[in-house]
Amino acid sequence: METATRLACLALVLALGACSSGGGEQVSSRPTSFDGEVLRVAIPRADGRTEHFSSLRDEWYSYSWFPFMPNHSGRRWTMGKTDRDGVSIAYALVSWDNDDPTDYLSAGFWMRFDGVGTTRRLDPADAEIVPFIDGSELDARVPPELPVSGTATYAGSAGGVYRYRPPGAEPLAEEFTATMTLQADFAAGTVAGCIGCEGDIALEREHLYAILGWRRGDAAAEHPPAGYEIRFAPAGIGGTGGFAGASVAVTHPDRAIVRSDGSWSGRFSSRPAGDGTPRLAAGHASAAFAEADGGEGSFDSIFTALHPTLLPPPPREEPPPGS
């Protein structure tokens, strides 16, 4: 579908700070900056312009959130701009080190709604959507020291937009969340991944739904994202810790998928875990698929996958009453 191809190279620039071509990496500017108080976002648009947002100037509203990193505080911002031709929105989650706020991670979405004259009831199905993910430890200008041997596994969250067009019906757009898993082989210089191989892909109501007042379509109950698995074939890890691949397969146990494709890209952190491997990886992933009955769908997401030492401990099981 068009979403997967529309975001392919632009997402590399945003998520990686680099585009890969012929095995090399071209370093580009980062999409965000944060000084501990003001968040700034710069989004390259399809028309060649760059759209700038500032949490000081463009904030619509802001509130806290609970980050996954230890010793980090978190906040989310919704920033908006209106012009003669439509509405632009930047939504961002930011977490920062309490001892050094300029050490931060950020992730979010830019959305452009052309031809609208209101900020109410904006539908993501009608928007151009570009995800971004960034942080000081994901800066291509400060590459990680990657191990020359060994392997590492990572697990974390992926979230974004799930679109589905039932045969002969109107398309729906839904926000989704899922577990992203990565397997890095540093001896081979590759990394592979999967969305939905651990746990199910589920509908989400915390981010895009909340900021847009987005109502779920009736078709979502008939065509939920649960059951899909999105597998990303091993991709080469570049010299600055970035990776990108275009071999993607979508499967479902109960649906006959006749075609699938997509792309993914990411970067390993320059901060090592205790065993010397990068402590996390983050990036963008997209996939599109067609089914035998004529249905079509796509997933566009950002992801952050953590080294096992950063994963929170599993919840403690409480003993039953009276035991």
URGI-V619460 format. One record per residue. N is the residue number from 1. RES is the residue in one small letter. SS is DSSP state (h for helix, s for strand, l for the rest). PHI is phi in whole degrees, 0 to 359 (999 if undefined). Layout:
BEGIN
n->N res->RES ss->SS phi->PHI
n->N res->RES ss->SS phi->PHI
END
This chain:
BEGIN
n->1 res->m ss->l phi->999
n->2 res->e ss->h phi->295
n->3 res->t ss->h phi->299
n->4 res->a ss->h phi->296
n->5 res->t ss->h phi->284
n->6 res->r ss->h phi->296
n->7 res->l ss->h phi->267
n->8 res->a ss->h phi->305
n->9 res->c ss->h phi->283
n->10 res->l ss->h phi->299
n->11 res->a ss->h phi->294
n->12 res->l ss->h phi->298
n->13 res->v ss->h phi->298
n->14 res->l ss->h phi->287
n->15 res->a ss->h phi->281
n->16 res->l ss->h phi->256
n->17 res->g ss->l phi->73
n->18 res->a ss->s phi->201
n->19 res->c ss->s phi->242
n->20 res->s ss->s phi->261
n->21 res->s ss->s phi->209
n->22 res->g ss->l phi->61
n->23 res->g ss->l phi->87
n->24 res->g ss->s phi->255
n->25 res->e ss->s phi->233
n->26 res->q ss->s phi->253
n->27 res->v ss->s phi->285
n->28 res->s ss->l phi->233
n->29 res->s ss->l phi->284
n->30 res->r ss->l phi->275
n->31 res->p ss->l phi->278
n->32 res->t ss->s phi->224
n->33 res->s ss->s phi->214
n->34 res->f ss->s phi->211
n->35 res->d ss->l phi->258
n->36 res->g ss->l phi->100
n->37 res->e ss->l phi->226
n->38 res->v ss->l phi->249
n->39 res->l ss->s phi->262
n->40 res->r ss->s phi->238
n->41 res->v ss->s phi->233
n->42 res->a ss->s phi->234
n->43 res->i ss->s phi->245
n->44 res->p ss->s phi->292
n->45 res->r ss->l phi->268
n->46 res->a ss->l phi->296
n->47 res->d ss->l phi->274
n->48 res->g ss->l phi->96
n->49 res->r ss->l phi->276
n->50 res->t ss->s phi->246
n->51 res->e ss->s phi->261
n->52 res->h ss->s phi->251
n->53 res->f ss->s phi->233
n->54 res->s ss->s phi->228
n->55 res->s ss->l phi->294
n->56 res->l ss->l phi->282
n->57 res->r ss->l phi->266
n->58 res->d ss->l phi->252
n->59 res->e ss->s phi->299
n->60 res->w ss->s phi->269
n->61 res->y ss->s phi->197
n->62 res->s ss->s phi->209
n->63 res->y ss->s phi->202
n->64 res->s ss->s phi->279
n->65 res->w ss->l phi->212
n->66 res->f ss->l phi->261
n->67 res->p ss->l phi->284
n->68 res->f ss->l phi->270
n->69 res->m ss->l phi->277
n->70 res->p ss->l phi->293
n->71 res->n ss->l phi->61
n->72 res->h ss->s phi->247
n->73 res->s ss->s phi->254
n->74 res->g ss->s phi->226
n->75 res->r ss->s phi->211
n->76 res->r ss->s phi->239
n->77 res->w ss->s phi->235
n->78 res->t ss->s phi->245
n->79 res->m ss->s phi->242
n->80 res->g ss->s phi->219
n->81 res->k ss->s phi->219
n->82 res->t ss->s phi->244
n->83 res->d ss->s phi->216
n->84 res->r ss->l phi->299
n->85 res->d ss->l phi->257
n->86 res->g ss->s phi->159
n->87 res->v ss->s phi->230
n->88 res->s ss->s phi->241
n->89 res->i ss->s phi->228
n->90 res->a ss->s phi->239
n->91 res->y ss->s phi->244
n->92 res->a ss->s phi->220
n->93 res->l ss->s phi->257
n->94 res->v ss->s phi->229
n->95 res->s ss->s phi->234
n->96 res->w ss->s phi->222
n->97 res->d ss->s phi->292
n->98 res->n ss->l phi->296
n->99 res->d ss->l phi->270
n->100 res->d ss->s phi->209
n->101 res->p ss->s phi->298
n->102 res->t ss->s phi->284
n->103 res->d ss->s phi->270
n->104 res->y ss->s phi->218
n->105 res->l ss->s phi->234
n->106 res->s ss->s phi->221
n->107 res->a ss->s phi->206
n->108 res->g ss->s phi->176
n->109 res->f ss->s phi->223
n->110 res->w ss->s phi->256
n->111 res->m ss->s phi->231
n->112 res->r ss->s phi->239
n->113 res->f ss->s phi->247
n->114 res->d ss->s phi->279
n->115 res->g ss->l phi->77
n->116 res->v ss->l phi->255
n->117 res->g ss->l phi->239
n->118 res->t ss->l phi->214
n->119 res->t ss->l phi->257
n->120 res->r ss->l phi->258
n->121 res->r ss->l phi->55
n->122 res->l ss->l phi->284
n->123 res->d ss->l phi->253
n->124 res->p ss->h phi->301
n->125 res->a ss->h phi->296
n->126 res->d ss->h phi->260
n->127 res->a ss->l phi->255
n->128 res->e ss->s phi->276
n->129 res->i ss->s phi->237
n->130 res->v ss->s phi->235
n->131 res->p ss->s phi->277
n->132 res->f ss->s phi->218
n->133 res->i ss->s phi->212
n->134 res->d ss->s phi->200
n->135 res->g ss->s phi->169
n->136 res->s ss->h phi->298
n->137 res->e ss->h phi->275
n->138 res->l ss->h phi->251
n->139 res->d ss->l phi->284
n->140 res->a ss->l phi->296
n->141 res->r ss->l phi->283
n->142 res->v ss->l phi->235
n->143 res->p ss->l phi->288
n->144 res->p ss->l phi->284
n->145 res->e ss->l phi->269
n->146 res->l ss->l phi->282
n->147 res->p ss->l phi->299
n->148 res->v ss->l phi->263
n->149 res->s ss->l phi->208
n->150 res->g ss->l phi->90
n->151 res->t ss->s phi->227
n->152 res->a ss->s phi->207
n->153 res->t ss->s phi->246
n->154 res->y ss->s phi->224
n->155 res->a ss->s phi->214
n->156 res->g ss->s phi->187
n->157 res->s ss->s phi->247
n->158 res->a ss->s phi->232
n->159 res->g ss->s phi->205
n->160 res->g ss->s phi->176
n->161 res->v ss->s phi->244
n->162 res->y ss->s phi->255
n->163 res->r ss->s phi->241
n->164 res->y ss->s phi->215
n->165 res->r ss->s phi->245
n->166 res->p ss->l phi->295
n->167 res->p ss->l phi->303
n->168 res->g ss->l phi->71
n->169 res->a ss->l phi->232
n->170 res->e ss->l phi->287
n->171 res->p ss->s phi->288
n->172 res->l ss->s phi->241
n->173 res->a ss->s phi->229
n->174 res->e ss->s phi->223
n->175 res->e ss->s phi->275
n->176 res->f ss->s phi->227
n->177 res->t ss->s phi->223
n->178 res->a ss->s phi->197
n->179 res->t ss->s phi->269
n->180 res->m ss->s phi->254
n->181 res->t ss->s phi->241
n->182 res->l ss->s phi->232
n->183 res->q ss->s phi->231
n->184 res->a ss->s phi->260
n->185 res->d ss->s phi->244
n->186 res->f ss->l phi->286
n->187 res->a ss->l phi->294
n->188 res->a ss->l phi->277
n->189 res->g ss->l phi->72
n->190 res->t ss->s phi->226
n->191 res->v ss->s phi->217
n->192 res->a ss->s phi->239
n->193 res->g ss->s phi->207
n->194 res->c ss->s phi->205
n->195 res->i ss->s phi->251
n->196 res->g ss->l phi->94
n->197 res->c ss->l phi->284
n->198 res->e ss->l phi->246
n->199 res->g ss->l phi->76
n->200 res->d ss->l phi->261
n->201 res->i ss->l phi->286
n->202 res->a ss->s phi->232
n->203 res->l ss->s phi->289
n->204 res->e ss->l phi->237
n->205 res->r ss->l phi->230
n->206 res->e ss->l phi->256
n->207 res->h ss->l phi->248
n->208 res->l ss->h phi->299
n->209 res->y ss->h phi->300
n->210 res->a ss->h phi->290
n->211 res->i ss->h phi->282
n->212 res->l ss->h phi->253
n->213 res->g ss->l phi->62
n->214 res->w ss->l phi->284
n->215 res->r ss->l phi->263
n->216 res->r ss->l phi->287
n->217 res->g ss->l phi->285
n->218 res->d ss->h phi->296
n->219 res->a ss->h phi->292
n->220 res->a ss->h phi->298
n->221 res->a ss->h phi->293
n->222 res->e ss->l phi->274
n->223 res->h ss->l phi->226
n->224 res->p ss->l phi->286
n->225 res->p ss->l phi->281
n->226 res->a ss->l phi->302
n->227 res->g ss->l phi->99
n->228 res->y ss->s phi->287
n->229 res->e ss->s phi->233
n->230 res->i ss->s phi->243
n->231 res->r ss->s phi->254
n->232 res->f ss->s phi->251
n->233 res->a ss->s phi->295
n->234 res->p ss->s phi->307
n->235 res->a ss->s phi->240
n->236 res->g ss->s phi->290
n->237 res->i ss->s phi->265
n->238 res->g ss->l phi->282
n->239 res->g ss->l phi->295
n->240 res->t ss->l phi->261
n->241 res->g ss->l phi->90
n->242 res->g ss->s phi->271
n->243 res->f ss->s phi->215
n->244 res->a ss->s phi->205
n->245 res->g ss->s phi->212
n->246 res->a ss->l phi->229
n->247 res->s ss->l phi->248
n->248 res->v ss->s phi->228
n->249 res->a ss->s phi->231
n->250 res->v ss->s phi->252
n->251 res->t ss->s phi->229
n->252 res->h ss->s phi->208
n->253 res->p ss->l phi->293
n->254 res->d ss->l phi->241
n->255 res->r ss->l phi->236
n->256 res->a ss->l phi->274
n->257 res->i ss->s phi->266
n->258 res->v ss->s phi->261
n->259 res->r ss->s phi->204
n->260 res->s ss->s phi->208
n->261 res->d ss->s phi->202
n->262 res->g ss->s phi->158
n->263 res->s ss->s phi->203
n->264 res->w ss->s phi->209
n->265 res->s ss->s phi->203
n->266 res->g ss->s phi->190
n->267 res->r ss->s phi->211
n->268 res->f ss->s phi->276
n->269 res->s ss->l phi->293
n->270 res->s ss->l phi->278
n->271 res->r ss->l phi->265
n->272 res->p ss->s phi->275
n->273 res->a ss->l phi->278
n->274 res->g ss->l phi->298
n->275 res->d ss->l phi->268
n->276 res->g ss->l phi->92
n->277 res->t ss->l phi->277
n->278 res->p ss->s phi->303
n->279 res->r ss->l phi->279
n->280 res->l ss->s phi->197
n->281 res->a ss->s phi->220
n->282 res->a ss->s phi->215
n->283 res->g ss->s phi->174
n->284 res->h ss->s phi->231
n->285 res->a ss->s phi->219
n->286 res->s ss->s phi->221
n->287 res->a ss->s phi->209
n->288 res->a ss->s phi->228
n->289 res->f ss->s phi->209
n->290 res->a ss->s phi->232
n->291 res->e ss->s phi->249
n->292 res->a ss->l phi->298
n->293 res->d ss->l phi->275
n->294 res->g ss->l phi->102
n->295 res->g ss->l phi->291
n->296 res->e ss->s phi->225
n->297 res->g ss->s phi->210
n->298 res->s ss->s phi->204
n->299 res->f ss->s phi->232
n->300 res->d ss->s phi->231
n->301 res->s ss->s phi->211
n->302 res->i ss->s phi->250
n->303 res->f ss->s phi->215
n->304 res->t ss->s phi->225
n->305 res->a ss->s phi->242
n->306 res->l ss->s phi->255
n->307 res->h ss->s phi->298
n->308 res->p ss->h phi->306
n->309 res->t ss->h phi->290
n->310 res->l ss->h phi->264
n->311 res->l ss->l phi->291
n->312 res->p ss->l phi->295
n->313 res->p ss->l phi->294
n->314 res->p ss->l phi->297
n->315 res->p ss->l phi->300
n->316 res->r ss->l phi->283
n->317 res->e ss->l phi->281
n->318 res->e ss->l phi->281
n->319 res->p ss->l phi->293
n->320 res->p ss->l phi->298
n->321 res->p ss->l phi->303
n->322 res->g ss->l phi->86
n->323 res->s ss->l phi->275
END
